[in-house]
């Protein structure tokens, strides 16, 4: 969940309009764009809005953190489960989802894992492409 989405949810639960929630700390127009994830709000402005409406900062951020962690997928488990079932379509769908992740070391790790499984699943282990073997070695020894 994004900060904007959580702000909107919180505002609605309080029965406030966007103007009331913005409370003169930011313009209503700007606040509206924060809720729609068009603009990002500064930490100072966010805390000022939360304080103005007596919203517990720790609870707000804990809720934000717990909703984000609930969305995290266990790609390695999904890959393992699909491999055990020899489910090529699921493996390819997982690969597509992994490719949509933002660039990071974690994404690269997932990409290497899915490529390894797809290549082991589709071919013999001896036939794994050298490029994939080299990428795996580089990643492991970093």
SVG drawing of the C-alpha trace seen along z (x, -y; Angstrom):
<svg xmlns="http://www.w3.org/2000/svg" viewBox="-18 -27 51 61">
<polyline fill="none" stroke="black" stroke-width="0.4" points="0.0,0.0 1.3,-3.5 1.3,-6.5 -1.3,-8.1 -3.6,-5.1 -3.2,-4.8 -3.9,-8.6 -7.1,-8.3 -8.2,-5.3 -7.4,-7.1 -9.2,-10.3 -12.3,-8.4 -12.4,-6.5 -12.3,-9.9 -15.1,-11.2 -13.0,-14.1 -12.9,-15.8 -9.6,-16.3 -9.6,-20.0 -10.1,-19.1 -7.4,-16.5 -4.9,-18.8 -5.6,-21.3 -3.8,-24.1 -0.5,-22.2 -0.6,-21.5 -3.1,-22.7 -6.1,-20.6 -5.0,-20.1 -1.6,-18.9 -3.1,-16.6 -5.4,-15.1 -2.5,-14.3 -0.7,-12.7 -3.7,-10.4 -3.6,-9.5 0.2,-8.9 0.9,-11.6 2.9,-13.7 5.0,-12.6 4.5,-14.3 7.5,-15.3 8.0,-13.6 7.5,-16.9 4.2,-17.6 2.9,-14.0 3.7,-14.1 2.1,-17.6 -1.1,-16.3 -1.1,-13.2 -0.5,-15.3 -3.2,-17.8 -5.7,-15.0 -4.3,-13.2 -3.4,-10.2 -0.7,-8.1 2.4,-8.4 3.7,-5.0 0.5,-3.2 0.2,-4.9 3.7,-3.8 3.3,-0.4 0.1,0.1 2.0,-1.1 4.8,1.3 2.6,4.3 0.5,3.8 3.7,3.6 5.2,6.7 2.0,8.6 2.3,8.0 5.8,9.4 5.9,12.6 8.0,15.6 9.3,16.1 11.7,18.8 9.0,20.9 6.7,20.3 9.5,21.3 10.2,24.4 6.5,25.4 6.1,24.9 9.2,26.9 8.1,29.8 4.9,29.9 6.8,29.5 4.4,26.7 6.1,24.8 3.2,22.3 3.4,21.2 7.2,20.9 6.8,18.7 4.2,16.6 6.5,16.2 9.3,15.2 7.1,12.5 6.2,11.2 9.9,11.1 10.8,9.2 8.4,6.5 10.1,5.9 12.3,2.8 16.0,3.3 17.8,4.6 20.1,7.4 17.0,9.2 15.5,9.1 18.7,10.3 18.8,13.2 15.2,14.1 15.9,13.9 18.9,16.2 16.9,18.7 14.0,18.8 16.4,19.1 18.2,21.9 15.0,23.8 13.6,23.2 16.8,24.4 17.1,27.4 13.5,28.2 13.5,27.8 17.0,29.3 19.5,31.5 21.7,29.8 24.8,30.4 23.1,28.3 22.7,25.1 23.9,22.2 27.4,21.0 26.2,17.5 23.7,18.5 26.4,20.5 28.7,17.5 26.0,15.1 25.2,17.5 28.9,17.8 29.3,14.0 26.2,13.5 27.2,16.2 30.8,15.0 30.0,11.3"/>
</svg>
